[in-house]
Amino acid sequence: MKPKIFLTLLFAVIMQFSFGQEYHKLVDTNKLWNYYDCYAGPPPHYTTLYRFTSDTLINGEKYFIPEATHDSMNWYKENYYLREEDSTKRVYILYNNNEGLIYDFSLNTGDSVTILNTLSVSNPPITIHVISIDSIQIDGFYRKIINSDFCTWIEGIGDKMGITNPGSCFLVGNCLLLVCYYENDSLKYLNPDYDSCFYSFVNINENENEKQVLLKDMGNNSYIIQTKSSIEEVKIYNVLGEKMRKYNPFSNQCKINMSSFSSGIYFITGKTSNKLFNFKIVKP
């Protein structure tokens, strides 16, 4: 056997072995996804947060109930359900008593599988073919990336075009792009095409993990952000995900004046040399 062929086969065996050690569940209540709509129409374009907070038994099977929001405050429950089989690494969707397979994370290069997204009657079953297998390291563990002729799946995260869009983002009026992914309110994945996340789930009082970053209300819609390290960047977004203002103070404090802003909810994101931080402000 030629050395190059042997090394290629050896690498494939090692990769398959490393992926098989621990399966990272997709459907779990400790996760949050941040999607930005990428449809070709005019603005406004919305940021959508997606999570699971509860489960239910249907026909003896445990299903999780998805929730979504556009403003981080008004969550609404979806009218479909997802369940996951850890043993087979498969995920199913149930809608109108019709269930379909939407993920199979046991696939390897050269494999194929037929998925059925039952959310839309216009979506026929799609057979996808795995072109290659890659990986991404999160918290010291490698997660499988499945590249097919229709889509890209990340183990534990789902399709880059939305959890419920595997194999296609061509549902009518629906096109999403994953920007950020969190576990236990901690950022685990940031789309490399974006320089920051549109954080939307933490408010000032809830921000317990960022005690080294303080937001002081100075009155008259003015604020000061203070931290022990230099603040490199601060951005302010509205509820539509539109960037309203940007600061690059390169100091341990940043002054913000929102007196010219309309009433509503705003999200402040920022980064220092060693951390990201975020706040939510409601302007009366």
Residue frames relative to the residue before (quaternion, step in Angstrom):
aa qw qx qy qz dx dy dz
M 1.0000 0.0000 0.0000 0.0000 0.00 0.00 0.00
K 0.4651 -0.6866 0.4818 0.2831 3.57 -0.89 0.92
P 0.6180 -0.5918 0.3723 0.3595 3.60 -1.06 0.79
K 0.6641 0.5130 -0.3226 0.4379 3.61 0.90 -0.86
I 0.6514 0.5048 -0.3139 0.4716 3.57 0.98 -0.84
F 0.6462 0.5254 -0.3177 0.4533 3.56 0.98 -0.87
L 0.6723 0.4938 -0.3025 0.4612 3.59 0.91 -0.90
T 0.6287 0.5323 -0.3353 0.4572 3.57 1.04 -0.74
L 0.6739 0.4806 -0.2942 0.4779 3.57 0.92 -0.88
L 0.6350 0.5330 -0.3280 0.4528 3.56 1.01 -0.81
F 0.6475 0.5157 -0.3147 0.4646 3.57 0.97 -0.88
A 0.6459 0.5216 -0.3230 0.4543 3.59 0.98 -0.85
V 0.6482 0.5148 -0.3164 0.4634 3.58 0.99 -0.84
I 0.6515 0.5169 -0.3135 0.4583 3.57 0.96 -0.90
M 0.6626 0.5063 -0.3064 0.4590 3.58 0.93 -0.88
Q 0.6565 0.4979 -0.3205 0.4673 3.58 0.93 -0.84
F 0.6460 0.5232 -0.3197 0.4546 3.58 1.01 -0.80
S 0.6735 0.5013 -0.3058 0.4490 3.56 0.92 -0.92
F 0.6619 0.4958 -0.3176 0.4639 3.61 1.00 -0.72
G 0.6834 0.5284 -0.2928 0.4099 3.58 1.06 -0.65
Q 0.5228 0.6769 -0.4060 0.3219 3.59 1.23 -0.23
E 0.8081 -0.0316 0.0593 0.5853 3.58 0.92 -0.85
Y 0.2543 -0.7628 0.5772 0.1426 3.55 -0.82 1.02
H 0.2515 -0.7664 0.5772 0.1273 3.57 -0.84 1.02
K 0.4014 -0.7526 0.4770 0.2118 3.54 -0.48 1.26
L 0.4032 -0.6972 0.5428 0.2381 3.52 -1.19 0.64
V 0.7672 0.3334 -0.1607 0.5238 3.56 0.84 -1.04
D 0.2954 0.7399 -0.5433 0.2648 3.56 -0.33 1.25
T 0.5062 -0.6894 0.4410 0.2719 3.58 -1.14 0.66
N 0.6262 0.5414 -0.3513 0.4374 3.62 1.21 -0.03
K 0.6272 0.5694 -0.3089 0.4324 3.58 1.28 0.19
L 0.0416 -0.7683 0.6375 0.0396 3.52 -1.31 0.46
W 0.1779 -0.7803 0.5959 0.0660 3.55 -0.95 0.99
N 0.1742 -0.7674 0.6119 0.0795 3.55 -1.08 0.79
Y 0.0142 -0.8149 0.5774 -0.0483 3.56 -0.49 1.24
Y 0.1983 -0.7409 0.6278 0.1328 3.52 -1.22 0.62
D 0.4126 -0.7223 0.4829 0.2737 3.59 -0.75 0.97
C 0.1734 -0.8101 0.5590 0.0344 3.53 -0.94 1.00
Y 0.2956 0.7522 -0.5429 0.2282 3.59 1.06 0.57
A 0.5921 -0.6533 0.3733 0.2885 3.54 -1.17 0.68
G 0.5034 0.6865 -0.4116 0.3254 3.58 1.22 -0.01
P 0.6739 -0.4903 0.3597 0.4196 3.58 -1.30 0.05
P 0.6107 -0.5320 0.4116 0.4179 3.62 -1.22 0.24
P 0.5361 -0.0620 -0.8227 -0.1787 1.55 -2.42 0.59
H 0.2588 -0.7116 0.6308 0.1698 3.50 -1.27 0.61
Y 0.3052 -0.8085 0.4877 0.1237 3.56 -0.83 0.99
T 0.3304 -0.6646 0.6260 0.2392 3.48 -1.33 0.48
T 0.1183 -0.8003 0.5868 0.0342 3.58 -0.83 1.00
L 0.1983 -0.7482 0.6224 0.1159 3.56 -0.94 0.93
Y 0.1186 -0.8030 0.5839 -0.0095 3.54 -1.01 0.90
R 0.1263 0.7966 -0.5776 0.1263 3.59 -0.90 0.93
F 0.2886 -0.6862 0.6249 0.2353 3.52 -1.44 0.00
T 0.0506 -0.8246 0.5632 0.0171 3.60 -0.82 0.94
S 0.8044 0.1467 -0.0677 0.5717 3.60 1.18 -0.35
D 0.2140 -0.7661 0.5917 0.1314 3.56 -1.30 0.32
T 0.1269 -0.7784 0.6109 0.0689 3.53 -1.30 0.26
L 0.4093 -0.6887 0.5382 0.2617 3.56 -1.23 0.44
I 0.0167 0.7722 -0.6335 0.0465 3.56 -0.87 1.02
N 0.8331 -0.0752 -0.0050 0.5479 3.56 -0.60 1.18
G 0.7186 -0.4709 0.2374 0.4533 3.54 1.04 0.85
E 0.6367 0.5017 -0.3260 0.4865 3.59 1.29 0.00
K 0.4102 -0.7077 0.5247 0.2358 3.56 -1.10 0.76
Y 0.0359 -0.7960 0.6033 -0.0318 3.55 -0.65 1.19
F 0.3060 -0.7295 0.5819 0.1885 3.56 -1.16 0.66
I 0.3536 -0.7466 0.5367 0.1716 3.54 -1.09 0.84
P 0.3145 -0.7672 0.5253 0.1913 3.63 -0.54 1.09
E 0.1144 -0.7535 0.6424 0.0804 3.52 -1.28 0.56
A 0.0708 -0.7982 0.5977 0.0240 3.57 -1.13 0.63
T 0.0115 -0.7803 0.6251 0.0143 3.55 -1.29 0.41
H 0.3266 -0.7254 0.5697 0.2063 3.53 -1.28 0.48
D 0.7864 0.3142 -0.1608 0.5069 3.60 1.19 -0.34
S 0.5115 -0.6795 0.3711 0.3728 3.60 1.37 0.14
M 0.6995 0.4521 -0.2760 0.4797 3.62 1.21 -0.16
N 0.7789 0.2997 -0.1463 0.5312 3.58 0.88 -0.94
W 0.0563 -0.8153 0.5759 -0.0223 3.55 0.07 1.34
Y 0.0792 -0.7814 0.6170 0.0496 3.57 -1.07 0.71
K 0.4431 -0.6907 0.5115 0.2548 3.54 -1.07 0.80
E 0.4219 -0.6854 0.5359 0.2551 3.54 -1.05 0.83
N 0.4541 -0.6957 0.4903 0.2636 3.59 -1.23 0.35
Y 0.6430 0.4355 -0.3489 0.5245 3.57 1.12 0.71
Y 0.3056 -0.7638 0.5528 0.1328 3.57 -1.27 0.35
L 0.1888 -0.7679 0.6015 0.1138 3.55 -1.24 0.56
R 0.0278 -0.7745 0.6313 0.0308 3.55 -1.12 0.69
E 0.2149 -0.7902 0.5682 0.0808 3.55 -1.16 0.64
E 0.2242 -0.7498 0.6090 0.1292 3.56 -1.04 0.83
D 0.3363 -0.7734 0.5021 0.1915 3.57 -0.33 1.22
S 0.6577 0.5463 -0.3161 0.4111 3.57 0.98 -0.83
T 0.7644 0.3266 -0.1791 0.5263 3.59 1.06 -0.74
K 0.3385 -0.7569 0.4795 0.2874 3.59 1.32 -0.26
R 0.4873 0.6471 -0.4328 0.3956 3.53 1.08 0.82
V 0.1883 -0.7654 0.6088 0.0897 3.56 -1.20 0.69
Y 0.1359 -0.8001 0.5833 0.0331 3.57 -0.93 0.98
I 0.2280 -0.7511 0.6043 0.1370 3.54 -1.23 0.60
L 0.1528 -0.7866 0.5953 0.0595 3.58 -1.00 0.90
Y 0.1424 0.7745 -0.6013 0.1355 3.55 -0.76 1.11
N 0.8349 -0.0134 -0.0508 0.5479 3.56 -0.80 1.08
N 0.6631 -0.5376 0.2770 0.4411 3.56 0.99 0.98
N 0.6005 0.5216 -0.3665 0.4827 3.57 1.21 0.41
E 0.1262 -0.8256 0.5491 0.0317 3.57 -0.55 1.16
G 0.0160 -0.7989 0.6012 -0.0071 3.54 -1.09 0.78
L 0.4846 -0.6352 0.5187 0.3044 3.55 -1.23 0.58
I 0.0705 -0.8245 0.5607 0.0297 3.62 -0.77 0.99
Y 0.7940 0.1254 -0.1090 0.5848 3.64 1.21 -0.26
D 0.0179 0.7482 -0.6631 -0.0160 3.52 -1.25 0.58
F 0.1297 -0.8412 0.5239 0.0312 3.57 -0.12 1.33
S 0.5188 0.6132 -0.4324 0.4096 3.59 1.23 0.30
L 0.4738 0.7117 -0.4187 0.3058 3.58 1.29 -0.21
N 0.1409 -0.7623 0.6269 0.0780 3.52 -1.24 0.62
T 0.7347 -0.4146 0.2904 0.4517 3.57 -1.28 0.19
G 0.7828 0.2879 -0.2398 0.4968 3.56 -0.83 1.02
D 0.5791 0.5812 -0.3821 0.4252 3.60 1.23 -0.30
S 0.1343 -0.7602 0.6261 0.1098 3.53 -1.34 0.28
V 0.0247 -0.7843 0.6199 0.0052 3.56 -1.21 0.49
T 0.3318 -0.7236 0.5696 0.2045 3.55 -1.16 0.63
I 0.1026 -0.7973 0.5939 0.0333 3.55 -0.71 1.09
L 0.1519 -0.7797 0.6047 0.0567 3.53 -1.22 0.64
N 0.1476 -0.7771 0.6090 0.0588 3.55 -0.52 1.21
T 0.2173 -0.8325 0.5008 0.0947 3.57 -0.22 1.29
L 0.4387 0.7048 -0.4615 0.3129 3.62 1.23 0.05
S 0.7928 0.1880 -0.0945 0.5720 3.58 1.09 -0.63
V 0.4133 -0.7203 0.5012 0.2433 3.57 -0.75 1.04
S 0.6284 0.5461 -0.3382 0.4387 3.58 1.21 -0.42
N 0.6228 0.5319 -0.3436 0.4595 3.59 1.26 -0.20
P 0.2217 -0.7785 0.5714 0.1352 3.62 -0.41 1.12
P 0.6592 -0.4609 0.3771 0.4591 3.61 -1.23 0.13
I 0.1719 -0.7807 0.5962 0.0742 3.57 -1.05 0.84
T 0.2226 -0.7528 0.6046 0.1349 3.57 -0.89 0.94
I 0.1095 -0.8010 0.5872 0.0403 3.56 -0.63 1.13
H 0.2375 -0.7637 0.5903 0.1088 3.54 -1.17 0.72
V 0.3821 -0.7417 0.5078 0.2148 3.58 -0.73 1.07
I 0.2555 -0.7856 0.5519 0.1139 3.55 -0.72 1.15
S 0.7981 -0.1194 0.1139 0.5795 3.55 0.94 -0.89
I 0.2951 -0.7200 0.6006 0.1837 3.54 -1.35 0.34
D 0.0366 -0.7743 0.6317 -0.0022 3.56 -0.87 1.02
S 0.2752 -0.7522 0.5653 0.1974 3.56 -1.26 -0.25
I 0.1414 -0.7408 0.6479 0.1071 3.52 -1.35 0.35
Q 0.3056 -0.7632 0.5427 0.1722 3.57 -0.93 0.87
I 0.0320 0.7751 -0.6272 0.0698 3.55 -0.82 1.11
D 0.8408 -0.0407 -0.0271 0.5392 3.57 -0.69 1.12
G 0.7291 -0.4559 0.2391 0.4510 3.57 0.98 0.83
F 0.6777 0.4391 -0.2928 0.5120 3.60 1.27 0.00
Y 0.3943 -0.7123 0.5337 0.2285 3.53 -1.05 0.82
R 0.1350 -0.7714 0.6183 0.0668 3.54 -0.96 0.94
K 0.5184 -0.6778 0.4465 0.2693 3.50 -1.03 0.89
I 0.1230 -0.7448 0.6507 0.0821 3.55 -1.13 0.79
I 0.1503 -0.7957 0.5849 0.0467 3.55 -0.66 1.15
N 0.1117 -0.7890 0.6035 0.0261 3.57 -0.61 1.20
S 0.0025 -0.8069 0.5897 -0.0350 3.56 -0.66 1.09
D 0.6886 -0.4781 0.3470 0.4204 3.54 -1.31 -0.06
F 0.7325 0.3901 -0.2340 0.5064 3.59 1.25 -0.21
C 0.8427 0.0452 0.0786 0.5306 3.58 0.96 -0.78
T 0.2845 -0.7054 0.6109 0.2197 3.52 -1.42 -0.03
W 0.1041 -0.7969 0.5947 0.0205 3.55 -0.72 1.14
I 0.1556 -0.7520 0.6327 0.0998 3.56 -1.11 0.76
E 0.4896 -0.6806 0.4614 0.2900 3.56 -0.74 1.08
G 0.8183 0.2086 -0.1886 0.5013 3.56 -0.84 1.04
I 0.7288 0.3804 -0.2185 0.5258 3.59 1.29 -0.29
G 0.4142 -0.7262 0.4570 0.3036 3.58 1.02 -0.76
D 0.7489 -0.3688 0.2955 0.4645 3.53 -1.31 -0.36
K 0.5257 -0.6478 0.4531 0.3141 3.57 -1.00 0.80
M 0.6883 0.4578 -0.2741 0.4914 3.58 1.23 -0.41
G 0.7447 -0.3514 0.2104 0.5269 3.59 1.22 0.31
I 0.5853 -0.6131 0.4013 0.3472 3.55 -0.99 0.87
T 0.7706 0.3507 -0.1892 0.4974 3.57 0.91 -0.88
N 0.6338 0.5081 -0.3463 0.4693 3.59 1.21 0.40
P 0.2095 0.8069 -0.5382 0.1240 3.64 0.91 0.66
G 0.8038 0.2660 -0.2037 0.4916 3.54 -0.85 0.95
S 0.8107 -0.0247 0.0389 0.5836 3.56 1.18 -0.37
C 0.1575 -0.7504 0.6270 0.1377 3.57 -1.16 0.58
F 0.4743 0.7167 -0.4011 0.3171 3.53 1.20 0.45
L 0.2554 0.7287 -0.5786 0.2628 3.58 1.06 0.68
V 0.5888 -0.6132 0.3840 0.3603 3.58 -0.94 0.85
G 0.8502 0.0926 -0.1009 0.5083 3.57 -0.79 1.07
N 0.6949 0.4592 -0.2645 0.4861 3.59 1.20 0.14
C 0.2413 0.7280 -0.6190 0.1695 3.54 -0.78 1.04
L 0.0208 -0.8229 0.5658 -0.0476 3.57 -0.56 1.16
L 0.1243 -0.7645 0.6274 0.0802 3.53 -1.27 0.48
L 0.4157 -0.7184 0.5013 0.2445 3.57 -0.74 1.07
V 0.1709 -0.7815 0.5954 0.0748 3.56 -0.83 1.06
C 0.8113 -0.0419 0.0802 0.5776 3.58 0.81 -1.03
Y 0.1187 -0.7652 0.6298 0.0617 3.51 -1.26 0.56
Y 0.1212 -0.8113 0.5717 0.0174 3.57 -0.89 1.00
E 0.0726 -0.7323 0.6696 0.1005 3.52 -1.32 0.44
N 0.8312 -0.0116 -0.0516 0.5535 3.56 -0.80 1.07
D 0.6629 -0.5430 0.2724 0.4375 3.57 1.00 0.99
S 0.5863 0.5444 -0.3785 0.4654 3.59 1.22 0.42
L 0.4669 -0.6934 0.4759 0.2733 3.56 -0.83 1.00
K 0.0948 -0.8177 0.5675 0.0152 3.58 -0.75 1.10
Y 0.8016 0.0940 -0.0400 0.5891 3.59 1.12 -0.54
L 0.0401 -0.7695 0.6374 0.0019 3.54 -0.98 0.95
N 0.4741 -0.6698 0.4939 0.2875 3.56 -0.75 1.05
P 0.4395 -0.7310 0.4504 0.2638 3.62 -0.61 1.06
D 0.5993 0.5662 -0.3646 0.4328 3.61 1.22 -0.25
Y 0.7049 0.3946 -0.2463 0.5355 3.60 1.31 -0.15
D 0.3822 -0.7430 0.5041 0.2187 3.57 -1.03 0.75
S 0.7919 0.0545 -0.0632 0.6049 3.60 1.25 -0.07
C 0.4737 -0.6517 0.5099 0.3013 3.55 -1.31 0.25
F 0.3666 -0.6492 0.6025 0.2847 3.51 -1.26 0.42
Y 0.1512 -0.8162 0.5537 0.0661 3.57 0.07 1.30
S 0.0028 0.8436 -0.5328 0.0664 3.55 -0.83 0.96
F 0.6942 0.5013 -0.2867 0.4296 3.59 1.11 0.17
V 0.6810 0.4413 -0.2875 0.5087 3.59 1.23 0.08
N 0.1240 -0.7782 0.6066 0.1054 3.59 -0.91 0.83
I 0.7669 -0.4007 0.2264 0.4473 3.57 -1.27 0.16
N 0.7234 0.4455 -0.2583 0.4598 3.58 0.83 -0.94
E 0.6837 0.4990 -0.2880 0.4480 3.58 1.11 -0.61
N 0.5782 0.6449 -0.3644 0.3421 3.56 1.21 -0.42
E 0.0249 0.8597 -0.5079 0.0489 3.58 0.71 1.12
N 0.6714 0.5240 -0.3018 0.4285 3.57 1.10 -0.66
E 0.7201 0.4129 -0.2372 0.5046 3.59 1.25 -0.19
K 0.1354 0.8401 -0.5155 0.1007 3.60 0.97 0.84
Q 0.6256 0.5335 -0.3464 0.4517 3.58 1.18 -0.34
V 0.6859 0.3786 -0.2667 0.5614 3.57 1.31 -0.13
L 0.0925 -0.8234 0.5599 -0.0008 3.57 -0.59 1.18
L 0.1660 -0.7466 0.6353 0.1067 3.53 -1.14 0.74
K 0.1011 -0.8165 0.5682 0.0180 3.58 -0.46 1.19
D 0.3210 -0.7318 0.5744 0.1775 3.55 -0.92 1.02
M 0.1760 -0.8187 0.5426 0.0657 3.59 -0.49 1.21
G 0.5520 -0.6065 0.3921 0.4167 3.58 1.29 0.00
N 0.8053 0.2566 -0.2086 0.4920 3.56 -1.29 0.41
N 0.6255 -0.5869 0.3147 0.4065 3.58 1.09 0.87
S 0.5292 0.5857 -0.4294 0.4387 3.54 1.11 0.74
Y 0.0691 -0.8024 0.5928 -0.0071 3.57 -1.03 0.83
I 0.1728 -0.7463 0.6291 0.1319 3.52 -1.32 0.39
I 0.2051 -0.7490 0.6196 0.1143 3.56 -0.89 1.00
Q 0.0335 -0.8082 0.5876 -0.0200 3.56 -0.78 1.05
T 0.0682 0.7837 -0.6139 0.0665 3.55 -1.04 0.80
K 0.6081 -0.5910 0.3941 0.3544 3.57 -1.21 0.40
S 0.7421 0.3311 -0.1989 0.5478 3.57 1.19 -0.47
S 0.6711 -0.5133 0.3515 0.4033 3.56 -1.26 0.25
I 0.3290 -0.7295 0.5692 0.1885 3.56 -0.92 0.96
E 0.2613 -0.8063 0.5161 0.1236 3.55 -0.53 1.18
E 0.8199 -0.0247 0.0858 0.5655 3.55 0.97 -0.87
V 0.0184 -0.7609 0.6486 0.0029 3.55 -1.15 0.77
K 0.0301 -0.7915 0.6104 -0.0041 3.57 -0.91 0.94
I 0.2004 -0.7573 0.6107 0.1156 3.57 -1.17 0.66
Y 0.0886 -0.7941 0.6011 0.0123 3.57 -0.86 1.06
N 0.3643 -0.6774 0.5752 0.2784 3.56 -1.22 0.42
V 0.7324 -0.4486 0.2744 0.4325 3.60 -1.25 0.06
L 0.6301 0.5238 -0.3402 0.4614 3.59 1.24 -0.25
G 0.5378 -0.6309 0.3984 0.3925 3.55 1.29 -0.08
E 0.4793 0.6649 -0.4372 0.3703 3.58 1.26 0.23
K 0.4141 -0.7098 0.5119 0.2503 3.58 -0.88 0.93
M 0.2412 -0.8059 0.5329 0.0918 3.55 -0.70 1.17
R 0.8023 -0.0792 0.0969 0.5836 3.57 1.02 -0.78
K 0.1272 -0.7854 0.6026 0.0614 3.54 -1.19 0.58
Y 0.0901 -0.7831 0.6146 0.0287 3.55 -1.07 0.87
N 0.0767 -0.7598 0.6428 0.0607 3.56 -1.19 0.62
P 0.0469 -0.8754 0.4807 0.0203 3.60 0.50 1.18
F 0.0916 -0.8126 0.5603 0.1321 3.60 1.04 -0.80
S 0.5663 0.5074 -0.3984 0.5130 3.49 0.93 1.10
N 0.5753 -0.5951 0.4163 0.3763 3.60 -1.21 0.15
Q 0.7568 0.2291 -0.2134 0.5737 3.59 1.25 0.33
C 0.1283 -0.7761 0.6158 0.0449 3.51 -1.24 0.63
K 0.2469 -0.7773 0.5649 0.1256 3.56 -0.74 1.08
I 0.0933 -0.7979 0.5955 0.0041 3.56 -0.91 1.01
N 0.0826 -0.7791 0.6206 0.0320 3.56 -0.95 0.91
M 0.0690 -0.8271 0.5577 -0.0129 3.58 -0.55 1.22
S 0.2973 0.8002 -0.4826 0.1959 3.59 1.23 0.36
S 0.6917 0.4713 -0.2830 0.4684 3.60 1.10 -0.59
F 0.5425 0.6317 -0.3969 0.3863 3.59 1.27 -0.15
S 0.5094 -0.6193 0.5011 0.3253 3.55 -1.20 0.56
S 0.6246 -0.5215 0.4105 0.4115 3.57 -1.23 0.34
G 0.4476 0.6801 -0.4974 0.2996 3.58 -1.03 0.77
I 0.6145 -0.5369 0.4383 0.3768 3.52 -1.36 -0.24
Y 0.0328 -0.7957 0.6046 -0.0138 3.56 -0.96 0.93
F 0.2400 -0.7678 0.5829 0.1145 3.54 -1.16 0.70
I 0.1786 -0.7787 0.5978 0.0661 3.52 -0.84 1.06
T 0.0180 -0.7849 0.6192 -0.0120 3.56 -0.76 1.05
G 0.0669 0.8104 -0.5790 0.0592 3.53 -1.10 0.61
K 0.1545 -0.7788 0.5969 0.1158 3.51 -1.30 0.13
T 0.2377 -0.7179 0.6362 0.1530 3.49 -1.24 0.66
S 0.7434 -0.3943 0.2729 0.4662 3.55 -1.21 -0.23
N 0.8186 0.2332 -0.1083 0.5137 3.59 1.16 -0.45
K 0.8084 0.1833 -0.1175 0.5469 3.64 1.14 0.12
L 0.3639 -0.6679 0.5981 0.2525 3.51 -1.41 0.28
F 0.0390 -0.7909 0.6093 0.0419 3.58 -1.15 0.53
N 0.0629 -0.8070 0.5872 0.0028 3.54 -1.23 0.44
F 0.0558 -0.7791 0.6243 0.0122 3.54 -1.20 0.68
K 0.2360 -0.7336 0.6120 0.1777 3.52 -1.31 0.33
I 0.0784 -0.7953 0.6010 0.0128 3.59 -0.89 0.93
V 0.2020 -0.7444 0.6260 0.1149 3.56 -1.04 0.87
K 0.1637 -0.7959 0.5785 0.0716 3.59 -0.47 1.19
P 0.3636 -0.7587 0.4947 0.2176 3.61 -0.55 1.10
